[in-house]
Amino acid sequence: MGFDPASLKYDANGLIPCIAQDAVSGEVLMFAWMNAESVARTVATGRVTYWSRSRQAFWVKGESSGHVQELVELRIDCDRDCLLALVSQTGPACHTNRRSCFYTAVRGDEVVISDPL
């Protein structure tokens, strides 16, 4: 039985959220959107491909920066409306040049940058 991206549940805009996680360390690296075609491209090529809402275009992670995400495994949540991409990340995942996009921490009533540049 093969995987069919159409079997996933997309929102009204045809998008599904995808969390990228380092396959070895478990660190959450980033969040982005995919559509059925970017899911299919990711599975077919092994290069994580997202859908850029602002550019209305496909976005192969690392295509311009060299900070590539190679797909290790794609997981589907129990409701089939969210994806987890276990990846091998080359370089930083965040456009700010940090390893993860989740570098801002709320600790009590303070906001702390946990990974300063």
Secondary structure, DSSP 8 states (H G I E B T S, - for coil): ----GGGS---TTS-EEEEEEETTT--EEEEEEE-HHHHHHHHHHSB-EEEETTTTEEEETTTTTS--EEEEEEEE-TTSS-EEEEEEE-S-SSTTS-S-S--EEEETTEEEESS--
